[in-house]
């Protein structure tokens, strides 16, 4: 599944120098002094990059040839950890910033929410691949696919109020994945309907899957042509993507043959409503906490700070802003794709 996941780039920061003049009144304070506000921002920045690293690690593992069951579990676990870190930053640390995150920037609530939801959705993709490989009941696969498509739709909606310059490429990815997994849901729901002798409804469900799959193919092309940060994923070139097209066509042909020989049922004009709820396989973020406070934070150290001695803001000469260059990330070299085999 090389290039299956969209990944935003790691975040670069400029070197920061801290100068506190006479406000530090003792050695314990000097050991740990970073100004609390800058320290909070740096803590958040590091946590954010660690979470991004987990998503990239999961993507690289998923792109290996002949991925093992243990590696698939590691992909699943890494994405849940990333979701937990993003969620923890949003709930416990970003609110402590004295200067609120700028709209459309990485630490803004809408973007953090989108990261959390995308990680959950991508982890569920691993669950779906596993369920398909082990030939679980079509009803379970349809429900998981529908829940995953709903996650992608929710993430896309979260970004809908952002400026297109910040979100256009990302949203194309989310939209194509939503269409792809909704097509999966209709395909497997059609199999469930056929098994229940509802051949006419099954045909209509498969027709909807066919339409959505074609839409996902078109969105893959649009996504590839949309400018934006991060390397471009290439879902339409994967066996996992192409397999769905073949599965939809073959299942639809089977349903139409059966209807012509056995059932003779009328095909509904409206696609069936997908009111599917998965009871298994749903992903929740792994709870995350930063390590406990350092033993350096003693009463003596806290008492050694005298904030009344800090210089007035107007006495500090502003330094010219340093250009922060983006982190150069090597693109993943395409490998021989092995579909969704994970064992």
C-alpha positions as CSV (number, residue, x, y, z in Angstrom):
1,X,0.0,0.0,0.0
2,X,2.8,2.4,-0.8
3,X,1.6,5.9,-1.3
4,X,-1.8,4.9,0.0
5,X,-2.0,7.5,2.7
6,X,-1.8,11.3,2.3
7,X,0.9,12.8,4.6
8,X,1.5,16.4,5.5
9,X,5.1,17.4,6.0
10,X,7.0,17.5,9.3
11,X,7.1,21.0,10.8
12,X,10.3,23.1,11.0
13,X,11.1,25.7,13.6
14,X,13.8,28.3,13.9
15,X,16.4,28.3,16.7
16,X,15.1,30.1,19.8
17,X,17.3,32.0,22.2
18,X,16.1,32.7,25.7
19,X,17.4,35.6,27.7
20,X,16.0,36.4,31.1
21,X,18.4,39.1,32.4
22,X,17.9,39.5,36.2
23,X,14.7,37.6,36.7
24,X,16.5,34.4,37.6
25,X,17.7,34.7,41.2
26,X,19.2,31.3,41.9
27,X,21.0,28.3,40.3
28,X,17.9,25.9,40.5
29,X,15.9,28.4,38.4
30,X,18.7,28.8,35.8
31,X,18.8,25.0,35.2
32,X,15.2,24.8,34.1
33,X,14.4,28.3,32.9
34,X,12.8,28.4,29.4
35,X,9.9,31.0,30.0
36,X,6.9,29.2,30.5
37,X,5.0,30.4,27.4
38,X,7.8,29.4,25.0
39,X,8.2,26.1,26.8
40,X,4.5,25.3,26.3
41,X,4.8,26.1,22.6
42,X,8.0,24.0,22.2
43,X,6.3,21.1,24.1
44,X,3.3,21.2,21.7
45,X,5.5,21.5,18.7
46,X,7.6,18.5,19.6
47,X,4.5,16.5,20.5
48,X,2.9,17.4,17.1
49,X,5.9,16.3,15.2
50,X,6.1,13.0,17.1
51,X,2.4,12.3,16.2
52,X,3.2,13.1,12.6
53,X,6.2,10.8,12.7
54,X,3.9,7.9,13.9
55,X,1.6,8.5,10.9
56,X,4.6,8.5,8.5
57,X,6.0,5.4,10.2
58,X,2.6,3.6,9.7
59,X,2.6,4.7,6.1
60,X,6.1,3.4,5.4
61,X,5.3,0.1,7.1
62,X,2.1,-0.3,5.1
63,X,4.1,0.2,1.9
64,X,6.4,-2.8,2.5
65,X,6.2,-5.8,0.3
66,X,4.7,-8.9,1.9
67,X,3.7,-7.1,5.1
68,X,3.4,-9.5,8.0
69,X,0.5,-9.7,10.5
70,X,2.8,-8.2,13.2
71,X,3.6,-5.3,10.9
72,X,0.0,-4.7,10.1
73,X,-0.7,-4.6,13.9
74,X,2.1,-2.1,14.2
75,X,0.5,0.1,11.5
76,X,-2.8,-0.1,13.4
77,X,-1.2,0.7,16.7
78,X,0.9,3.6,15.4
79,X,-2.1,5.3,13.9
80,X,-4.0,5.0,17.2
81,X,-1.0,6.4,19.1
82,X,-0.8,9.4,16.7
83,X,-4.5,10.0,17.2
84,X,-4.0,9.9,21.0
85,X,-1.2,12.4,20.9
86,X,-3.1,14.9,18.7
87,X,-6.1,14.6,20.9
88,X,-4.0,15.1,24.1
89,X,-2.4,18.2,22.7
90,X,-5.7,19.7,21.7
91,X,-7.4,19.0,25.1
92,X,-4.5,19.6,27.6
93,X,-1.8,21.9,26.1
94,X,-2.9,24.0,23.2
95,X,-5.5,25.8,25.4
96,X,-2.6,27.0,27.6
97,X,-1.0,29.1,24.8
98,X,-1.3,32.8,25.6
99,X,-1.5,33.6,21.9
100,X,-4.2,31.5,20.2
101,X,-3.3,29.4,17.2
102,X,-3.7,31.2,13.9
103,X,-6.6,30.2,11.8
104,X,-5.6,27.6,9.2
105,X,-2.4,26.8,11.0
106,X,-1.3,23.4,12.4
107,X,-2.4,23.9,16.0
108,X,-5.8,25.3,15.2
109,X,-8.7,23.2,16.5
110,X,-10.2,22.3,13.1
111,X,-6.9,20.9,11.8
112,X,-6.1,18.9,15.0
113,X,-9.6,17.4,14.8
114,X,-9.0,16.4,11.2
115,X,-5.7,14.8,12.1
116,X,-7.3,12.7,14.9
117,X,-10.2,11.6,12.7
118,X,-7.9,10.8,9.7
119,X,-5.8,8.6,12.0
120,X,-8.8,6.7,13.2
121,X,-10.1,6.2,9.6
122,X,-6.7,4.9,8.4
123,X,-6.4,2.5,11.3
124,X,-9.8,1.2,10.4
125,X,-8.6,0.6,6.8
126,X,-6.2,-2.0,8.3
127,X,-9.1,-3.6,10.1
128,X,-11.1,-3.7,6.8
129,X,-8.2,-5.3,4.9
130,X,-7.9,-7.9,7.7
131,X,-11.7,-8.6,7.6
132,X,-11.6,-9.1,3.8
133,X,-8.6,-11.3,3.9
134,X,-10.1,-13.6,6.5
135,X,-13.5,-13.6,4.6
136,X,-15.6,-12.3,7.5
137,X,-19.3,-11.8,6.9
138,X,-20.1,-9.2,4.2
139,X,-22.4,-7.4,6.7
140,X,-19.5,-6.8,9.0
141,X,-17.2,-5.6,6.2
142,X,-20.0,-3.3,4.8
143,X,-20.5,-1.8,8.3
144,X,-16.8,-1.2,8.8
145,X,-16.4,0.4,5.4
146,X,-19.4,2.6,6.0
147,X,-18.0,3.8,9.4
148,X,-14.7,4.5,7.8
149,X,-16.2,6.5,5.0
150,X,-18.1,8.4,7.7
151,X,-14.8,9.2,9.4
152,X,-13.4,10.6,6.2
153,X,-16.5,12.6,5.5
154,X,-16.3,14.1,9.0
155,X,-12.7,15.0,8.6
156,X,-13.5,16.6,5.3
157,X,-16.3,18.6,6.8
158,X,-14.0,19.7,9.6
159,X,-11.7,21.3,7.0
160,X,-14.5,22.8,4.9
161,X,-14.3,26.2,6.4
162,X,-10.6,26.7,5.9
163,X,-9.1,28.6,3.0
164,X,-8.6,26.3,0.0
165,X,-4.9,27.3,-0.1
166,X,-4.4,25.5,3.2
167,X,-6.7,22.5,2.7
168,X,-7.6,21.8,-1.0
169,X,-5.2,18.9,-1.5
170,X,-5.9,17.4,1.9
171,X,-9.6,17.6,1.3
172,X,-9.4,15.9,-2.1
173,X,-7.7,13.0,-0.4
174,X,-10.4,12.8,2.3
175,X,-13.1,13.0,-0.3
176,X,-11.7,10.3,-2.5
177,X,-11.3,8.0,0.5
178,X,-14.9,8.7,1.5
179,X,-16.1,7.7,-2.0
180,X,-13.9,4.7,-2.1
181,X,-15.1,3.2,1.2
182,X,-18.7,4.1,0.6
183,X,-18.4,2.1,-2.6
184,X,-17.0,-0.8,-0.5
185,X,-19.9,-0.5,1.8
186,X,-22.5,-0.6,-1.0
187,X,-20.6,-3.5,-2.7
188,X,-20.6,-5.7,0.4
189,X,-24.1,-4.6,1.4
190,X,-25.2,-5.8,-2.0
191,X,-23.8,-9.2,-1.2
192,X,-25.7,-9.3,2.0
193,X,-29.0,-8.4,0.2
194,X,-28.4,-11.1,-2.4
195,X,-27.9,-13.7,0.4
196,X,-31.3,-12.6,1.8
197,X,-32.9,-13.2,-1.7
198,X,-33.3,-9.4,-2.2
199,X,-31.8,-9.5,-5.7
200,X,-33.4,-6.3,-7.0
201,X,-32.1,-4.3,-4.1
202,X,-28.7,-5.9,-4.4
203,X,-28.4,-4.9,-8.0
204,X,-29.3,-1.3,-7.1
205,X,-26.7,-1.4,-4.3
206,X,-24.0,-2.6,-6.7
207,X,-25.0,0.0,-9.2
208,X,-24.4,2.7,-6.5
209,X,-21.1,1.1,-5.7
210,X,-20.1,1.3,-9.4
211,X,-21.0,4.9,-9.6
212,X,-19.1,5.8,-6.4
213,X,-16.0,3.8,-7.5
214,X,-15.9,5.8,-10.8
215,X,-16.2,9.0,-8.7
216,X,-13.3,7.9,-6.5
217,X,-11.2,7.2,-9.7
218,X,-11.9,10.7,-10.9
219,X,-11.0,12.2,-7.6
220,X,-7.7,10.3,-7.6
221,X,-6.8,12.2,-10.7
222,X,-8.0,15.5,-9.3
223,X,-6.0,14.9,-6.1
224,X,-2.8,14.2,-8.1
225,X,-3.2,17.5,-10.0
226,X,-4.0,19.6,-6.9
227,X,-1.1,21.6,-5.5
228,X,-0.4,21.5,-1.7
229,X,2.1,20.4,0.9
230,X,3.4,16.9,1.3
231,X,4.1,14.1,-1.2
232,X,1.1,12.9,-3.3
233,X,-0.5,9.6,-2.5
234,X,-1.3,7.3,-5.5
235,X,-4.3,5.2,-4.4
236,X,-5.7,4.5,-7.9
237,X,-2.5,2.6,-8.8
238,X,-2.8,0.0,-6.1
239,X,-4.1,-3.5,-6.4
240,X,-6.3,-2.8,-3.3
241,X,-8.0,0.0,-5.1
242,X,-8.3,-1.8,-8.4
243,X,-9.6,-5.0,-6.8
244,X,-12.7,-3.1,-5.7
245,X,-13.5,-2.2,-9.3
246,X,-13.3,-5.9,-10.3
247,X,-15.3,-7.0,-7.3
248,X,-18.1,-4.5,-8.0
249,X,-18.3,-5.5,-11.6
250,X,-18.3,-9.3,-11.0
251,X,-20.8,-9.1,-8.1
252,X,-23.1,-6.9,-10.2
253,X,-22.9,-9.3,-13.1
254,X,-23.7,-12.2,-10.8
255,X,-26.7,-10.4,-9.4
256,X,-28.1,-9.5,-12.8
257,X,-27.7,-13.1,-14.0
258,X,-29.5,-14.4,-10.9
259,X,-32.3,-11.9,-11.3
260,X,-32.7,-13.0,-15.0
261,X,-32.9,-16.7,-14.1
262,X,-34.4,-16.9,-10.6
263,X,-35.7,-13.8,-8.9
264,X,-37.2,-11.5,-11.6
265,X,-37.3,-8.7,-9.1
266,X,-37.8,-5.0,-10.0
267,X,-34.8,-2.9,-9.5
268,X,-35.5,0.1,-7.2
269,X,-34.9,3.6,-8.6
270,X,-33.3,4.8,-5.3
271,X,-30.2,3.3,-3.7
272,X,-30.8,1.5,-0.4
273,X,-30.1,3.6,2.7
274,X,-27.0,2.5,4.5
275,X,-28.0,2.3,8.1
276,X,-25.0,0.2,9.1
277,X,-23.4,0.1,12.5
278,X,-20.2,-1.9,13.2
279,X,-20.1,-3.6,16.5
280,X,-16.5,-4.7,16.1
281,X,-13.3,-3.2,14.8
282,X,-14.0,0.5,15.6
283,X,-10.8,2.5,16.4
284,X,-10.4,4.8,19.4
285,X,-7.2,6.9,20.0
286,X,-4.8,5.4,22.5
287,X,-4.8,7.7,25.6
288,X,-1.5,9.7,25.8
289,X,0.2,11.6,28.6
290,X,3.6,13.3,28.7
291,X,6.1,12.0,31.2
292,X,5.7,13.3,34.8
293,X,7.3,16.6,35.9
294,X,11.0,16.6,36.4
295,X,12.4,16.3,39.9
296,X,14.1,19.6,39.3
297,X,10.8,21.4,39.9
298,X,11.3,21.8,43.7
299,X,9.9,24.5,45.9
300,X,13.4,26.0,46.1
301,X,13.5,26.2,42.3
302,X,10.1,27.8,42.0
303,X,11.0,30.3,44.7
304,X,14.1,31.3,42.7
305,X,12.1,32.9,40.0
306,X,11.3,36.6,40.3
307,X,9.1,37.7,37.4
308,X,9.0,41.3,38.6
309,X,12.6,41.7,37.5
310,X,11.9,40.8,33.9
311,X,12.5,43.6,31.4
312,X,9.6,45.6,30.1
313,X,8.4,44.6,26.6
314,X,9.3,47.9,25.1
315,X,12.9,47.6,26.2
316,X,13.4,44.4,24.2
317,X,14.6,45.1,20.6
318,X,12.6,42.9,18.2
319,X,14.8,40.6,16.2
320,X,14.2,40.2,12.4
321,X,12.1,37.1,11.7
322,X,14.2,34.2,10.5
323,X,13.1,32.3,7.5
324,X,12.0,28.8,8.4
325,X,12.7,26.4,5.6
326,X,10.4,23.4,5.3
327,X,11.8,20.0,6.3
328,X,13.0,18.1,3.2
329,X,11.4,14.6,3.2
330,X,12.5,12.0,0.7
331,X,9.6,10.6,-1.3
332,X,8.8,6.9,-0.8
333,X,10.0,4.9,-3.8
334,X,7.2,2.8,-5.3
335,X,7.5,-0.9,-4.6
336,X,5.8,-3.9,-6.1
337,X,2.3,-3.7,-4.7
338,X,1.0,-6.7,-3.0
339,X,-2.6,-5.5,-2.4
340,X,-3.9,-5.7,1.1
341,X,-2.3,-9.0,2.2
342,X,-1.4,-8.6,5.9
343,X,-0.5,-12.1,7.0
